[in-house]
Amino acid sequence: WRLVEPKDTRMEVAALAFPWETLSKRDPRRDGHGDGVKGVYLGELVWVLIAQLLPRVLESSPRNLLKTALFAVGFGAWDASVIMGAKAFELALDAKYCLANVMPCIPTTLP
């Protein structure tokens, strides 16, 4: 295993241009019908950018895209394991109080 430098996962696209029709597809409200306001939500713009960039990045640097995706999965798994560990610890600390509500015969104080 070696340390990964930022330049090792660099992905570049020379230019990106797409027509307005790509954004306003399937929804006449985005084109201004009804209220006269043209526009899209930020989330829609992000998903359109991802859809336009992904094929180009796959063509230009598939290896770096795979490295970045694997690192993202690794960090996601690490975060999930930390959260699950914290939840399990919290549940263990709170167990005697939860069990006292369900089973009153269990004492909540130590002898």
Phi and psi in degrees as a GROMACS rama.xvg file:
@    title "Ramachandran Plot"
@    xaxis  label "Phi"
@    yaxis  label "Psi"
@TYPE xy
-126.123  160.286  ARG-2
-69.0936  142.17  LEU-3
-97.5738  125.604  VAL-4
-87.138  154.219  GLU-5
-57.6647  -32.1879  PRO-6
-71.5966  -16.7998  LYS-7
-70.6458  -24.0858  ASP-8
-115.288  23.5377  THR-9
-73.436  134.541  ARG-10
-125.962  132.411  MET-11
-128.158  145.204  GLU-12
-131.248  126.735  VAL-13
-62.675  -47.0172  ALA-14
-154.258  155.183  ALA-15
-141.722  120.937  LEU-16
-140.393  133.41  ALA-17
-143.055  147.947  PHE-18
-73.661  160.604  PRO-19
-59.2324  -30.667  TRP-20
-60.3302  -28.2739  GLU-21
-64.3747  -37.1959  THR-22
-79.191  -38.9662  LEU-23
-92.1941  11.6649  SER-24
-64.3665  139.044  LYS-25
70.3521  5.34547  ARG-26
-144.721  105.127  ASP-27
-65.4837  -21.7144  PRO-28
-64.6446  -31.2478  ARG-29
-67.5329  -25.3928  ARG-30
-86.6636  0.646961  ASP-31
100.381  3.78777  GLY-32
-71.0647  131.384  HIS-33
103.759  -68.1925  GLY-34
-109.182  -6.87684  ASP-35
80.6046  4.41052  GLY-36
-100.963  121.37  VAL-37
-92.42  142.191  LYS-38
160.481  170.356  GLY-39
-134.299  160.411  VAL-40
-76.974  154.967  TYR-41
-60.7246  -40.6569  LEU-42
-60.5222  -39.2848  GLY-43
-64.8541  -41.0456  GLU-44
-62.7581  -42.3194  LEU-45
-62.1648  -44.3533  VAL-46
-66.9747  -34.6938  TRP-47
-67.6594  -40.4757  VAL-48
-62.4452  -42.435  LEU-49
-62.7803  -43.6445  ILE-50
-64.4126  -32.267  ALA-51
-81.2995  -34.7434  GLN-52
-80.0118  -36.9069  LEU-53
-55.9364  -48.3875  LEU-54
-62.3451  -36.0824  PRO-55
-71.1615  -38.3978  ARG-56
-68.3693  -37.6308  VAL-57
-62.2989  -34.0719  LEU-58
-73.839  -41.9442  GLU-59
-84.2986  -39.5504  SER-60
-148.733  72.3963  SER-61
-66.6456  -33.1927  PRO-62
-64.814  -44.0684  ARG-63
-68.5996  -34.8374  ASN-64
-64.1975  -42.0205  LEU-65
-64.4492  -41.8208  LEU-66
-60.1809  -46.5018  LYS-67
-63.151  -42.3697  THR-68
-64.2135  -40.7831  ALA-69
-66.1686  -39.07  LEU-70
-65.1034  -39.3248  PHE-71
-63.9467  -41.0897  ALA-72
-64.7392  -41.9088  VAL-73
-61.935  -46.4446  GLY-74
-66.6043  -35.8689  PHE-75
-64.2146  -41.7293  GLY-76
-66.0267  -39.2901  ALA-77
-62.0864  -47.2816  TRP-78
-61.0205  -42.5452  ASP-79
-64.007  -39.0852  ALA-80
-69.3491  -36.8914  SER-81
-64.2935  -43.6474  VAL-82
-65.702  -42.4722  ILE-83
-64.589  -39.0515  MET-84
-63.0326  -42.6219  GLY-85
-64.6156  -40.9529  ALA-86
-64.8632  -40.7193  LYS-87
-64.9875  -41.374  ALA-88
-64.3489  -42.3396  PHE-89
-63.6523  -40.6027  GLU-90
-65.0942  -40.9134  LEU-91
-64.8111  -39.3768  ALA-92
-69.0883  -32.155  LEU-93
-93.4303  -1.7602  ASP-94
-62.3098  -41.8468  ALA-95
-66.2034  -30.7948  LYS-96
-77.4356  -37.05  TYR-97
-68.0536  -41.675  CYS-98
-68.0796  -31.2372  LEU-99
-64.0452  -31.5901  ALA-100
-73.4271  -34.9466  ASN-101
-83.5416  -44.0777  VAL-102
-124.291  95.7695  MET-103
-63.69  -13.8393  PRO-104
-74.6232  -13.9144  CYS-105
-83.9645  125.126  ILE-106
-73.9277  145.494  PRO-107
-93.8938  -9.11615  THR-108
-114.25  149.921  THR-109
-78.4178  146.613  LEU-110
